[in-house]
Amino acid sequence: MMNFEKRTGPDLGADAPTYPTQGVPDWYRDAKLGFFVHWGLYSVPAWAVQHGEGVNIPTEDAYAWHQYAEWYGNTVRIAGSPTWERHQQLFGPGTSYEDLADRWDASAFDADAFVGELVGAGARYIIPTTKHHEGFCLWDTATTGFNAVARGPRRDLISEFHDATRRAGAKFGVYYSGALDWHVSDFPAIESDTDLFRFRRNDAHFARYSAAQLDELVARFSPDVLWNDIEWPDGGKGRDEYAVAALLERYFDAVPDGVVNDRWGVPYHGFLTREYTDIPEIIPEPWESTRGLGYSFGFNQAEDERHSLSGAALIRLLVDVVAKNGNLLINVGPAADGSIPELQRSAMRELGAWLQANGHAIYGTRPWIRMGERSGAPRRYTTTGATVHMHALDPSVGTIGLPDELRTRDLRWSDGSVAERSAQDSAVVVIPAGLREEAVAVLSAG
């Protein structure tokens, strides 16, 4: 996956605008865990080709066999692709992707219950997709009739998400696809990473359209996080009122403690994003790891437990990311009706239960002098002030060695018990039997 903070341009030279100077607020750095919610027209077919172990797809076919179900609106336009074939069989020739708007029934969606599951899983912020690349808006917008109030659900889904999230006491953010909108574009289907930036509108007219939508979202919801995707139209990167610099200035005026990501295509960013990427070491800048529980963000009904993170794997992922100075933005992809599939719900609940006991070693922490050790039982470190938390990633081994820096410190496990030293080696501690079945056992050094 590409790193978007490295994609900036065009170079406007002396005509370049001045960008805000806001950094990343402490609330965001303390939050550690957020939930993405990818929900849209793609949730009606809810399908993409299975990926995973044993599946080898040639690079030239990566977009025709795309792993992301939320890219259905693109893959269905690639004649002969598995998505195109299935669409013909399921919906019949002549049924366009946009026709699915009238088939979208969200009658099972209860915003408070849905958000309650996310907060129960430990979420400190929640970011639903307001408009993905398909162009279908999930709020009551004045900019287009292609929205969830005028068609399909006949509901302002973002307003419901916002109100429920605020009631639950979590931070609220919005995802917005800034430079891709297939509804108002006539480009061919995207079939390569090069096409991703070639086949998009860069004109000022589209930049005005995007700016009007983003201004609506900021005015209505005062989002704590502004999460843009796939950059911004080049025609909106200058000094105009619809350009990125002016948009961000208006946003920070409205939400002084807000934060943005790095996918604007300009020489300014808030936190860095890393998508489906394993980061080997601590990144000094605030960053965010994002991925779905499976191989897709949007719900893919073709996936099963072989393709989706277990609760234990999800917990270990969170610990790994936080130890490296990151936040985890994990995605839930609801079914079209607004329900959370059980495969996702079970992993989320396991994460929430673990955080109930171990959240003190996650929330509000910072990285230690290193993220882990090069040898021995796998572990990660986080710190809260002078306290160091050692996360044993495989408690079933029964013992774990202490680094030199922690050998003379007072040590307690997350269940409150004092760490017992091994009779053979005082630099080794015994993991309590009751913690050996945990996904991660936490030892705190005061």
Disulfide bonds with the S-S distance in Angstrom:
none
